[in-house]
Amino acid sequence: MDGIPIRADVLFTNDKGEENVRIQKRSEKTLRKLRPALQRLLLPDEAVLYVMPARSPLSSLEQLTAAWWTSILAASTIMLTNKRILFFPVKQDGSWRESVRAVQWGDLEEVKPNGLLVRNVSFKFRNDSKITYTNIRRADAKKIAAIAHRLIPAGSGEVSSTQGLIQLCPDCRNVLTQGQYFCSGCGLIFKNEKRMVTRSILLPGGGYFYTGHPLVAMIPAVVEGLLVLEILSLLVAASTSAKAMPNIRSGLLILGLFWAIETAVTILHCRRYVRDFIPEKRDPARAHQELTAKVGG
């Protein structure tokens, strides 16, 4: 399909192997959105078996503080191929965020659906780690379980050194290292936590803007901007009235506390994005210079 190898008899059918027009339309739309990713990332002789929408795992604190934008924070697409499972963070329209995680079938120990109304799927790896994706349709959960039941035993002889989930460079498929925000294979530079924290502190909504989420950034930017203006107005009042200092000091403390909480929440959320490895704007000369500097250091 559009140059992407697929198994139509699996991709366009339900968990019972019956053709389903709704699944076909959804799958075709998803593959069109992910075509730029698949052109770079698919291996020789690799074919797409199934795709489904999901949400990547969120901690309890992230869920409590994300509110209505949880779906934006954690939107993902899970793709099953004959060789592995690929996990793509995506935008609201389903387009790729240029980040991908992967696990070979041989590195999987178990794929287990759970939940009642909304199904979750847990992936247990041979290195004893585990990850759970949420908000998966019941039919999709059954389908992935059926495919895994066949392919996990078939791939048992192909176990990698990591025996678990890996993060791949979106340009060259090289395995990335957590906390190391550049690709040693092709020199691609990724956004990093230090810059994200600095922008979150210094600019209203700056962390979200840095990670490429302007829609999510708008409300925090307005709230933090108003807090800063209130703090400045109190400071001006303090400079003109010494008698009002006790009240002004308590007001500053309260406003400063709210600003600190808002900034901490921004950093909490944006840390997730940064750890998904978001590429910086591609500048080959700059990428080469930064890579040389980091390796030399």
Backbone torsions as a table, in degrees:
resi	resn	phi	psi	omega
1	MET	NA	114.7	-177.9
2	ASP	50.6	36.7	178.9
3	GLY	85.4	-0.6	178.9
4	ILE	-99.0	120.6	178.9
5	PRO	-65.8	129.6	179.2
6	ILE	-135.6	161.4	168.4
7	ARG	-109.2	93.7	-174.4
8	ALA	-60.8	-32.2	-178.7
9	ASP	-68.5	-17.0	176.5
10	VAL	-104.2	-44.9	-174.5
11	LEU	-63.1	-37.4	-173.9
12	PHE	-102.5	19.7	-179.2
13	THR	-124.1	162.5	178.4
14	ASN	-87.0	-171.0	-176.0
15	ASP	-67.7	-15.1	177.2
16	LYS	-94.5	1.5	180.0
17	GLY	83.5	12.4	-179.0
18	GLU	-91.5	136.3	178.6
19	GLU	-61.9	139.7	-176.6
20	ASN	-138.8	116.8	-176.2
21	VAL	-63.9	-39.6	-180.0
22	ARG	-62.9	-43.5	178.3
23	ILE	-64.2	-39.7	-179.8
24	GLN	-62.6	-46.9	-179.6
25	LYS	-62.9	-43.5	179.8
26	ARG	-63.9	-42.0	-178.8
27	SER	-66.7	-41.3	179.1
28	GLU	-63.4	-41.9	178.6
29	LYS	-63.8	-43.2	-179.6
30	THR	-64.1	-43.4	-179.0
31	LEU	-65.8	-35.2	176.2
32	ARG	-63.6	-40.6	179.4
33	LYS	-65.9	-35.8	-175.6
34	LEU	-96.6	6.7	-177.6
35	ARG	-55.7	-43.7	178.3
36	PRO	-58.6	-35.9	178.8
37	ALA	-69.5	-45.6	-174.8
38	LEU	-68.8	-31.9	177.2
39	GLN	-62.2	-31.0	-179.9
40	ARG	-88.7	-34.0	-163.5
41	LEU	-103.4	-24.8	-177.0
42	LEU	-65.7	138.5	179.7
43	LEU	-84.2	163.9	174.1
44	PRO	-57.9	138.2	179.3
45	ASP	64.4	20.1	177.2
46	GLU	-98.8	132.9	-178.4
47	ALA	-129.1	144.5	-179.8
48	VAL	-77.1	129.0	178.4
49	LEU	-100.8	-38.0	-176.4
50	TYR	-163.4	150.0	175.2
51	VAL	-135.9	148.3	-179.3
52	MET	-155.3	148.0	174.8
53	PRO	-78.6	151.8	179.2
54	ALA	-161.0	179.5	171.9
55	ARG	-122.1	133.7	178.4
56	SER	-70.7	158.9	-174.9
57	PRO	-61.7	136.1	174.7
58	LEU	-121.2	139.2	175.2
59	SER	-69.6	164.0	179.3
60	SER	-59.3	-40.1	179.9
61	LEU	-66.0	-39.9	178.1
62	GLU	-64.0	-40.6	179.2
63	GLN	-65.9	-40.4	-178.8
64	LEU	-67.1	-34.7	-175.8
65	THR	-95.9	-10.8	-177.5
66	ALA	-81.0	-28.4	179.3
67	ALA	54.8	-130.4	-172.2
68	TRP	-71.8	-18.9	-177.1
69	TRP	-93.3	18.1	176.4
70	THR	-56.0	-41.3	-178.1
71	SER	-64.1	-31.2	177.2
72	ILE	-76.5	-40.2	-177.7
73	LEU	-61.5	-36.8	-169.3
74	ALA	-121.2	11.5	-177.6
75	ALA	-59.9	130.7	-177.0
76	SER	-145.4	162.1	169.4
77	THR	-125.7	130.4	176.9
78	ILE	-102.0	130.3	-179.5
79	MET	-123.9	128.2	176.2
80	LEU	-102.3	131.4	173.7
81	THR	-122.3	178.7	179.1
82	ASN	-72.8	-11.0	-178.1
83	LYS	-111.1	-27.9	-172.0
84	ARG	-166.4	-179.3	172.3
85	ILE	-115.6	133.6	179.4
86	LEU	-113.2	137.6	179.9
87	PHE	-118.1	115.0	-176.2
88	PHE	-111.3	116.0	165.6
89	PRO	-65.4	135.7	-176.4
90	VAL	-132.1	163.2	175.4
91	LYS	-82.7	178.2	-178.5
92	GLN	-60.3	-32.2	-179.1
93	ASP	-86.4	4.6	178.1
94	GLY	89.6	-1.8	-179.9
95	SER	-77.2	156.4	-171.0
96	TRP	-74.6	140.5	175.8
97	ARG	-95.0	15.0	178.8
98	GLU	59.4	42.2	175.1
99	SER	-140.9	144.1	-179.4
100	VAL	-155.0	139.0	170.9
101	ARG	-116.4	154.8	-175.6
102	ALA	-146.8	153.7	172.5
103	VAL	-145.5	133.4	176.5
104	GLN	-73.6	152.5	178.4
105	TRP	-60.3	-33.6	179.9
106	GLY	-68.2	-19.8	179.8
107	ASP	-91.2	-2.5	178.8
108	LEU	-93.4	136.6	175.8
109	GLU	-99.8	-34.8	-177.1
110	GLU	-160.5	143.2	170.4
111	VAL	-122.9	115.4	-170.3
112	LYS	-129.0	113.9	173.5
113	PRO	-74.5	147.5	175.1
114	ASN	-153.6	168.1	-176.7
115	GLY	102.7	163.0	-177.0
116	LEU	-105.1	-81.4	-177.4
117	LEU	-68.2	-49.8	177.6
118	VAL	-110.5	125.5	-175.0
119	ARG	-88.8	140.7	170.5
120	ASN	-112.0	156.0	177.0
121	VAL	-128.7	123.2	179.2
122	SER	-99.1	135.3	178.1
123	PHE	-112.7	115.7	178.8
124	LYS	-105.7	130.0	-174.5
125	PHE	-105.4	164.9	-176.8
126	ARG	-68.9	-19.4	177.2
127	ASN	-86.5	14.0	177.1
128	ASP	73.9	5.4	173.9
129	SER	-84.3	166.0	-175.4
130	LYS	-151.6	147.2	177.7
131	ILE	-144.4	144.2	-177.7
132	THR	-125.4	123.7	174.1
133	TYR	-98.5	144.0	-171.1
134	THR	-117.5	176.8	176.9
135	ASN	54.1	49.8	178.3
136	ILE	-105.7	135.5	179.3
137	ARG	-60.2	146.6	-178.7
138	ARG	-57.7	-42.4	-179.2
139	ALA	-63.9	-37.9	178.8
140	ASP	-68.4	-38.6	178.6
141	ALA	-62.1	-41.0	177.8
142	LYS	-65.5	-39.2	-178.4
143	LYS	-65.6	-47.1	-178.4
144	ILE	-65.4	-34.9	177.5
145	ALA	-65.8	-39.7	-180.0
146	ALA	-65.8	-42.1	179.0
147	ILE	-67.4	-43.5	-179.7
148	ALA	-62.2	-35.8	179.5
149	HIS	-59.4	-31.2	179.1
150	ARG	-86.7	-42.9	-168.1
151	LEU	-88.2	-24.8	177.0
152	ILE	-63.1	-49.5	176.4
153	PRO	-63.1	-38.0	-178.8
154	ALA	-65.7	-30.1	-177.9
155	GLY	-97.2	8.8	-174.7
156	SER	-61.9	-22.4	179.8
157	GLY	-85.9	-4.2	-178.6
158	GLU	-115.3	79.7	-178.9
159	VAL	-106.0	129.8	-179.5
160	SER	-84.5	174.6	-179.7
161	SER	-69.4	-29.9	-179.2
162	THR	-80.7	-29.1	-178.8
163	GLN	55.5	33.0	-179.9
164	GLY	-167.9	-159.7	-176.0
165	LEU	-76.1	137.8	178.7
166	ILE	-128.2	153.4	175.2
167	GLN	-99.4	130.6	-177.0
168	LEU	-109.7	147.2	171.8
169	CYS	-67.3	130.4	-178.5
170	PRO	-69.4	-13.2	-178.2
171	ASP	-99.2	-39.7	-172.3
172	CYS	-125.3	0.5	179.2
173	ARG	69.5	10.3	176.9
174	ASN	-68.0	145.5	178.6
175	VAL	-74.7	127.9	-178.6
176	LEU	-93.1	157.7	-179.9
177	THR	-109.5	128.9	178.9
178	GLN	-57.4	134.2	179.9
179	GLY	85.0	-7.2	-179.9
180	GLN	-112.5	99.7	-167.2
181	TYR	-91.9	51.3	170.3
182	PHE	-156.8	154.5	179.6
183	CYS	-94.8	122.3	179.4
184	SER	-73.1	-12.7	-179.6
185	GLY	-84.0	-49.2	-174.9
186	CYS	-119.0	-7.3	178.4
187	GLY	86.7	6.4	179.2
188	LEU	-62.8	132.6	-179.6
189	ILE	-99.6	137.9	-179.5
190	PHE	-113.3	156.3	175.1
191	LYS	-63.1	145.9	-173.0
192	ASN	-123.8	164.6	-173.9
193	GLU	-67.8	-35.9	-177.5
194	LYS	-61.4	-47.5	179.9
195	ARG	-67.2	-37.1	179.6
196	MET	-62.4	-45.7	-179.8
197	VAL	-63.8	-43.4	179.8
198	THR	-59.8	-45.9	-178.9
199	ARG	-70.2	-33.6	177.7
200	SER	-63.8	-36.1	-178.7
201	ILE	-78.2	-42.3	-172.2
202	LEU	-86.9	-26.3	-175.0
203	LEU	-123.2	133.7	175.5
204	PRO	-58.7	120.3	-178.0
205	GLY	69.3	12.6	-172.9
206	GLY	-61.7	-33.7	179.7
207	GLY	-63.6	-43.9	179.6
208	TYR	-67.2	-39.9	177.7
209	PHE	-63.2	-39.9	-179.5
210	TYR	-63.0	-38.7	-178.4
211	THR	-86.6	2.7	174.4
212	GLY	84.8	35.7	179.6
213	HIS	-127.7	67.0	-176.0
214	PRO	-62.1	-32.6	-179.6
215	LEU	-65.5	-45.4	178.3
216	VAL	-66.5	-31.4	-174.7
217	ALA	-70.7	-23.0	-170.0
218	MET	-60.7	-50.2	-177.5
219	ILE	-65.2	-50.4	176.5
220	PRO	-58.1	-35.6	-179.9
221	ALA	-64.1	-42.7	179.2
222	VAL	-66.4	-46.9	-178.5
223	VAL	-61.7	-48.2	-179.0
224	GLU	-66.8	-36.3	177.6
225	GLY	-62.5	-43.3	178.0
226	LEU	-65.0	-39.5	178.3
227	LEU	-62.5	-42.8	179.1
228	VAL	-63.1	-42.2	178.8
229	LEU	-63.1	-40.7	178.1
230	GLU	-63.3	-42.9	178.9
231	ILE	-62.1	-43.9	179.4
232	LEU	-63.6	-39.8	180.0
233	SER	-65.4	-36.7	177.4
234	LEU	-68.0	-38.1	177.9
235	LEU	-64.3	-39.2	177.0
236	VAL	-64.5	-42.7	179.4
237	ALA	-63.6	-37.5	179.8
238	ALA	-64.3	-33.7	-178.6
239	SER	-74.3	-16.0	-177.0
240	THR	-108.0	-13.0	-177.8
241	SER	-142.2	103.5	-179.8
242	ALA	-69.7	-31.1	-178.5
243	LYS	-66.3	-28.5	-177.6
244	ALA	-85.5	1.5	-174.4
245	MET	-54.9	-44.7	-180.0
246	PRO	-57.0	-45.9	179.4
247	ASN	-67.6	-39.9	179.9
248	ILE	-65.0	-39.1	-179.1
249	ARG	-63.6	-42.6	178.5
250	SER	-67.6	-37.7	176.8
251	GLY	-63.2	-42.0	177.9
252	LEU	-62.7	-39.2	-179.9
253	LEU	-62.9	-44.3	-179.5
254	ILE	-66.0	-46.5	179.8
255	LEU	-63.7	-40.9	178.4
256	GLY	-62.9	-36.4	178.0
257	LEU	-65.4	-45.7	178.1
258	PHE	-61.0	-42.6	179.5
259	TRP	-63.0	-41.1	-179.9
260	ALA	-64.0	-41.4	179.4
261	ILE	-65.3	-46.0	179.7
262	GLU	-60.1	-42.5	179.4
263	THR	-67.2	-39.8	179.0
264	ALA	-63.0	-39.5	178.0
265	VAL	-64.7	-42.5	177.4
266	THR	-59.2	-45.3	-179.9
267	ILE	-64.1	-41.0	178.7
268	LEU	-57.4	-48.1	-178.3
269	HIS	-70.0	-45.2	-175.0
270	CYS	-69.9	-24.8	175.3
271	ARG	-60.6	-37.3	177.4
272	ARG	-61.3	-45.9	-179.6
273	TYR	-61.8	-47.0	-177.5
274	VAL	-61.5	-39.8	-179.2
275	ARG	-72.5	-8.9	170.8
276	ASP	-83.2	-1.3	179.1
277	PHE	64.6	85.1	177.7
278	ILE	-96.5	120.3	-178.9
279	PRO	-63.7	141.8	168.7
280	GLU	-72.3	168.7	174.5
281	LYS	-59.0	133.1	-172.0
282	ARG	-75.9	113.9	175.1
283	ASP	-129.8	99.6	-174.1
284	PRO	-52.5	-40.9	-178.2
285	ALA	-66.2	-45.1	179.8
286	ARG	-66.2	-41.3	-179.9
287	ALA	-59.5	-42.2	-179.5
288	HIS	-65.7	-40.8	-179.2
289	GLN	-65.8	-44.8	-178.3
290	GLU	-68.3	-38.3	178.8
291	LEU	-63.8	-43.6	178.8
292	THR	-61.3	-41.7	-179.5
293	ALA	-66.0	-42.0	-177.5
294	LYS	-69.2	-44.3	179.9
295	VAL	-64.6	-40.6	179.4
296	GLY	-65.1	-35.1	-179.9
297	GLY	-72.5	NA	NA
